[in-house]
Amino acid sequence: MGMGNAPIVILKEGTKRDKGKDAQFNNIAAARTISDAVRSSLGPRGMDKMLVDSMGDVVITNDGVTILKEIDVQHPAAKMLVEVAKTQDAEVGDGTTTSVILAGELLKKAVDMVDANVHPTVIAAGYRMANIEAQKILVDIAQKVSIDDEEMLRDIAGTAMNSKQIAGSKDFFSKMTVEAVKTVAVKGDDGKYTVDLNNIQTVKKTGASMEESELVKGLIIDKEPVHSGMPKRIENAVIALIDAPFEVKKTEIEAKIEITDPTQLNAFLEEEENMLKRMVEKVKSVGANVVFCQKGIDDLAQHFLAKEGIYAARRVKKSDMEKLAASTGGNIINKLEELDKDDLGKADLVEVKKVQGEDMTFITGLNEVKSVSILIRGGTQHVIDEIERSLIDAWSVVRVAIEDGMTTTGGGSTAVELAMRLREYSASVGGREQIAIDAFASAMESIPTTLAENAGLDPIDVLIEMRKQHKEGKLTAGLNPFTGKVEDMRALKVIEPYRIGKQAINSATDAAVMILRIDDVIAARSMPMPNGPPGGMGDMGAEE
């Protein structure tokens, strides 16, 4: 019995399937669209992007990962490049644009090789070998840095800020950044430092210029004292941290109270007042003169606290309470009755300051300065948001430089040195992988060429000059986008932590190899495949 000509349907209707080279080229086209989207924002001459999400919120930034998070990427291969940026951001905090451009370039080179009938798995193997070799070269050319080398750490912070809006004030901010990171760095038993960036807190207020931002060795709590009669400044503060309400509890069960006599009503109200008085007396008896409360404080309790000269703030955020506990040495108490002298924290000074018309509480002079606060000022909300993003990048790179103790130079110098040495290495490798290693080396050079393009220079001339200087043994020769000349990056103080390069090359290789090895895309829902514009960017919604 013949089957007839009935089609065999295995996949659901509406399923789209791309096979073989089609699938590869589509995926690569999509991934490269992502890489091209951030390309123009690389380097000090890079441009910013304005992103408007579906709600109409505007973000103006040139931070690679922020751009990619805000674009609602639909294509599955393109999403992988967004992951590369996110990994780079989580591991290092800077170099997100670099890592995405590298991944895009590796894929672009792969297309040419696939066209020349080099098998994708051979390309993948070559890329892997090149990655391993590149990591060895990076360690070889890296230079040492220690936590005491303040000038170099400032240069590292400044390098991260070069391409940002705050480049004009980078000396001011890099000094602040290094001080902040050094304050929260903790030395381990093995002599190595670890830095928990959660201990650096940012408070943003518009108004004033960005150079009026300040570093506070201590904490800024965005709260004011609950009562106008409270002191505005308390020296030698003894701080109680309470996670319980200063209020008379309502009964859990339904209860009725029948009052038959007016004096009973007075007694009832007096008892309520006494309960609140006892709470305040409890705080006073242990010697606290400052109270931070995570819950509410009753109006009457506020009055009693003010009478006793105790400074109190209510509804303090949990994260702020935890920072207060860590930096004042106090404990957060859940039951007021159990407050004890040992639970109190200490600070030299707690005071209220007006910032742009709002009262804020500054806590300084902590014996264990485990946390610092940076008060960011700027003309508009968009500006201070971008300053915050730039500062986070800056202190992230200072952190990894301190933790790894190794630096490399920027301006494309490291990339060209890697490319040169990888070409030498590829000559010693037999087989077809050699072609892929050469391609990997050329892909590394996309960093200096992009820097040159963004600065309006001729990328080929720049690259030839850089190769020439590196051949002469000038390890640190990189592009100065402002003069258009190839100069010594160490002298120009363009220094990056070693981990930027390490992580960018690693994740770019992983993503490129993964996308390369796909030869079949089966999409169950109608997905914008790049028949129209490559990459199918969807609507620019926010993907958080």
Secondary structure by P-SEA (a helix, b strand, c coil): cccccbbbbcccccbbbbcaaaaaaaaaaaaaaaaaaccccccccbbbbbbbcccccccccccaaaaaaacccccaaaaaaaaaaaaaaaccccaaaaaaaaaaaaaaaaaaaaaacccaaaaaaaaaaaaaaaaaaaaaabbbbcccaaaaaaaaaaaaacccccccaaaaaaaaaaaaaaaacccccccbbbbccccbbbbbbcccccccbbbbcbbbbccccccccccccccccbbbbbcccccccccccbbbbbbccaaaaaaaaaaaaaaaaaaaaaaaaacccbbbbcccccaaaaaaaaaacbbbbccccaaaaaaaaaaccbbbbccccccccccbbbbcbbbbbbcccbbbbbbcccccccbbbbbcccccaaaaaaaaaaaaaaaaaaaaaaaacbbbbccaaaaaaaaaaaaaaaaaccccaaaaaaaaaaaaaaaaaaaaaaacccaaaaaaaaaaaaaacccccccccccccccccccccccccaaaaaaaaaaaaaaaaaaaaccbbbbccccccccccccccccccccc
